[in-house]
Amino acid sequence: MAVSVTLGLLSCLWVLSFLWLQVFKTEGSLPPKSRMPEVPSGATIADESMECASGGCWRTITVVPAAGQSPEDLARQMGLSEGLRLPPTVFDPATVYVGARPEEGKLIVHVGYQ
């Protein structure tokens, strides 16, 4: 009985946080770093930043591929050859967009709320 009550309360809190985020999220809202894609071994993060424009804010990481690897190959390895929509999670109840593009031998990865 206590377990089902606890699960019910946690479910209600998750729904409330989802609704709160949908109604009150601002252009400055950013997904947590935990929603960033993992960088494979051999590749290194050269830069991390936050950028904003009229459509909202997003996290940007610049990834240097491993020696002999192209940015396009790195994007494929990270599952980012096309843009992704990540579904809500327990700790971040909003849809997250992840996109990547090659630039000057590096891979630029963007993560923001949809």
Secondary structure as GFF3:
##gff-version 3
##sequence-region A 1 114
A	DSSP	alpha_helix	2	24	.	.	.	ID=ss1
A	DSSP	three_ten_helix	33	35	.	.	.	ID=ss2
A	DSSP	beta_strand	44	53	.	.	.	ID=ss3
A	DSSP	beta_strand	56	64	.	.	.	ID=ss4
A	DSSP	alpha_helix	71	77	.	.	.	ID=ss5
A	DSSP	beta_strand	84	86	.	.	.	ID=ss6
A	DSSP	beta_strand	96	103	.	.	.	ID=ss7
A	DSSP	beta_strand	106	113	.	.	.	ID=ss8
###
